[in-house]
Structures are given as C-alpha cells and as structure tokens.
C-alpha cells in the first residue's frame, strides 16, 4: 500500500484537529489558547465539550475574573468556574449587595448561559481553609480514578469551604457514582450537583 492510501493515525487526526482549532481561534474573537504539552492535548481530546466550548469556558473565566477584580477588588475573594458556558461563582463577599453586584458584573460577559452564585457573605477564607479545599479536591479526584466507575475527567470538581461542586456532561449512572464517591469522602460537608445529562 502506498503512503497516499494509508489511513491517518489517531495522532495525526488529533494534530490536524488542534491545528484547525488554533487557526479558528486566531481568526475569531476568542482569547488565544496556548496548548502546553500532551496533558492539555489529552484533556481537550477526551472532554465532552466541543473544542470551541472548551476555549469559550477559559475565556469566560478570564473575562469574568478580570471584571470582578477590577470592580470589587478587596471586597471579595472569588473563584469563577465555567463549564459548558454554565458559571459557578464561589468565595466570599463583604456584603449581600457586593455578592449581587458580582453576579450582575459576571452576567455582562458574552456567552454565559447560566450563573450559579454560591458566594457567601462573610470574611475571606484563610490559608488553612483554602489548603483544605485543595486537598479535598485532590482526594475526590483520586477516588474517581481508583474506583474506575466512569471517565474521571468527565466530572469537574470544585471545593469551597468543604462543599464540593460537581460539573460535567454525564450519564445519570456516572452522576450517581460521582456523587456517592464524593459524599463518602472524609471532610466533605455537602455535595452540589451541577450536571448536564446525556440520558
């Protein structure tokens, strides 16, 4: 068989897809994405979001965070996560008015379809709390991998003050497995499901 008739390998197909994605992004209004290494390539390839939505989510997070920090500065500690153009806002605001203002500011970012404002009114989280949340996120993700009941990277895990938020485009059986594994993890106070379902 000549080279002209050989089927392209998966790596070549992925390379072509990523090249096309890069060209599309550079010629559109999207913020450019730097694809750094094999890990990022695999993350895009296995994600259930379209490549365009994956890029849009990064752009939404960056734009929203910039706007909130610019307007509210030290009045908030905020984390913004966009998944399939649904935005989760966590952290702390000094007053209820500031909390509402953060949501109003984020709602001006183009492309968002829904906002979940889970900020609390109160003092900003300390280093110990932030470290504990990062530790819990790692433990939950590790449990997903160890259990091997679904593709672990199909569920995004965000932890704030011991509350674990689960994002993903999943089957209901995957959602149940992820919820069960998360809720039985020591230190998790509550599980909030923000899933979109395939079935």
Buried (B, 14 or more C-beta within 10 A) or exposed (E): EEEEEEEEEEEEEBEEBBEEBBEEBEEEEBBEBEEEEEEEBEEBEEBBBEBEBBBBBBBBBBBBBEBBEEBBEEBBBBBBBBBBBBBBBBBBBBEEEBBEBBBEBBEEBEBBEEBBBBBBEEEBBEEEBBEBBEEBBEBBBEBBEEEEBBBBBBBBBBBBBEBBBBBBBBBEEBBBBBBBBBEEBEEBEEBBBBBBEEE
